[in-house]
Amino acid sequence: MSFVNELFERLSKSTTANDVQEALTSLSSIQDPTKRARAASETITLIEKYASELMERGQFKNAAYQYFSGAQLIQRFLSDPNSENQWLRASADALTKASQEHISWGDLLGGAACVAIASLLKIQTGDWDVNQHLDAFIKAQDFSADQAATACLYIPYDLAGAVNPENPNPSSLQRASDYVETYLLSTKPAAMFHEGIRRAVDTARQQLMNFVKFPKLRAIYEYDHDIIFGEQFKFVVKLENIGEGIASGISAVITIPSILTTVSGSNAISVPQLESGAHAQAEFALICSSGEGKEELTVEVPTNVEYQDILMNKISISLGSAKIIIRSEKQATKLLDQLKSLESDVSKALSPLKSLTASELQPLITGLDSILSNIVTITKNNIQEGDFSGSAIGINQLEQMQVFISPLANFLKEYSDHSLQAIKSLQVTKEKAENLVKTLKEIEEQL
């Protein structure tokens, strides 16, 4: 007997979802893609025939599952979205009929679950306008006394409302997800369709991601950059939302290392929400009493945060660390003393140049003096602002000037001396030439 015949015989006897699932699983054992696709197509034909027979017998719930299984098979083995959607809609139509059957049994929750799943399957195909379908069902029944049934019916309402492009409502998606977890996944006949239900919720989530705005948090650290051991200093962590969406349920933890003593301040930031551009902060008074024998220590203070975005996704990330340098002496005082000494040395080296009188050397001398003044001014500003890296660059430039200024001064002085001697020689030559011309004129007159 062929594979298809075996499957047909199994399906013809099937009254449960498990038998069909076993048949679908057996398709996966066919390794050859061409044979597997052919077998899948033949299986689809048989499932459709079997589902039609179930519909004729009035076994709508079982027929709905056969159609849903066919949609799964098409998704897994044939990759035909249009056919998959047709089968999902057929499953939805069967469930709508099954809902009336449950109602006639007095099973209000079962009826609500069937029509809710029918709507979810339609939503999964991209048919978001399910309100009319649900309205007709709700008007025909009184659900006010059954909370679970009411919750089931609200699920597709919430999903369809959540993805309204004109007024997206992510909180509706979260409410629908909660209802699914609370009611549908544990309610017959809803439980047998849990995969389709979850896919409908995920589809809604993906739809929302196309037009909702998301938050983005960052940490800004503010503190003195010239700290010494045993000195209390202020440390501020500012938590800022630089994204476009709202962050909610924010909980940030600032980990102060044991080498620092917390005089005041809490190591947590907890706020209900941060809108775009808003911030919250934590302030500390800290002290590092000892460098443990070192002249300088770098202490890292990390911040980790947890929050939810507009789709209720929980995000947990690190926002980096503040790197606090603590020294045995004030860096600003040390650098200012070093700067003052270098400025004096370079000025002394430039002094001989300023006494040179050669006019062609004056632009160079003026330029060097201006460079020295600019470097000193910028370096002083960097020290005062706590930019010690920038200060180190300025001091290094002055050290380089100190190295080449003295040889340059000697060279230019020697150049200037040679220039003066050349000018004097030219003056003497000029005078001799003028005397010679005068003598020649006198001789010419005598002749």
C-alpha positions, 0 to 999 in steps of 0.5 A: 500500500502506498504512503498516500493510501496509508495516510488516507486510511488513517485519516478516514478513521481519524476523529482526533487531532493527534492522528492527523498530527502523526500523519503530518509528522510522517511527511518529515521522514521523506528525505527527497524534496521532490517526493516530499512535495508531491506527497504533501500535495496528495495529502492536502487533497485527502485532508480536504476530502476528509474535512468536507466529509466531516462538515457534512456530518456536522463535526465542525470542530474536527473539520476545523482542525483538519483545515488548520492542519492542512494550512500547517502542512502547506506552510511547512512543505509547500510555501504557498501563502495564498493557499495557506490563508484559504485553508485558515479561512476554511478552518475559521468558517468551520469553527464559526459553525462549531460555536453555534453547536457549543451554544446549543449544548449550553457551553457558552465558554466553548462557543466563545472560544470557537468564535474567538479562534475563528476570528484569530485565524482570520486575523492571521491571514491579514483580515483585521476587520473581524468586528462585524463577525464578532458583533453578530455573534455577541448580539445573539448571546448574553455573555455578561454572566461568564467572565471567561467567555467574555475574555475570549471574545475580547481577544480578537477585538483587542488584536484588531484594535491594537494594529489600527495604523491611525491609532495603534494601541499596544496595551490592547495587544498585551491584554489579548496576550494575557487573555490567551494565557489565562483562558484560551490555552487551557480551554477546549476546543481552544487548546488544540489551536494554541499554535494558531492563536500564538501566531495570530498574536505574533502577527499582531506584534509584527504589525505593530512594530511597523508603526510604533515608536520605541524607547532607548535609554542611556546613562550619563555620568557626572563627577569631578575629574580631579579626585584624590584619596580621602577626598569626598566627591559627588557622583551623579548617574543620569538615566535618559530616554533618547528614543522616540517611545515611552519606556515603562517599569524602569529599574536601574542598578548602579554598582558601587565597587567596594573600594568606594565608600558610599556616604550618601545616595541609593544605588537604584533608580526606579521610575514608572515611565520615562517619555522621550527626552525625559530623565531620572537620576541618582546622586551619591557622595563617595570617598576612596580612603586609600589607594592601596599603595598605588599613586593612581587607581581607575574605578569602574562604576557600571549601570544596568537597567531593565524596562519595558517598551510599548509592546511590553517587551522586557529589555535588560541591558548594560549602559556602560560604566563610569571610569573614575580616576583617583590619585594621591595628589591633585592632578590640576596642581601638578599640571599647572606647576609643570605648565608654569615651568615649561612656559618659563623655559620656552620664554627664556629660549625665545628671548634671544630671538626677540633681540634680533633686528633682521626684518625678515626674521620678525614674522617667524619670531612673532609666530613662535611667540603667538604659538607659545601663548596659544598653547599655554592658554588652551592647556590652562583651560583644559586643566581648569575643566578637568580635561587632563588628556588634553592638558597632557597634549599641550604640555607635550607640545611645549616640551617639544618647543623647548627642545627645538627653540634653543638650537633655532635661536642659535641658528637664527642669531648666527644667520643675523650676525652673518647678515649684518657682516654682509651688509657692512661688507656691501656698504664698504664695497659701495663706498669704494665703488663710489670713490673709484667712480669719483676718481675716474671722473676727475681723471676724465676731466683732466684729460 
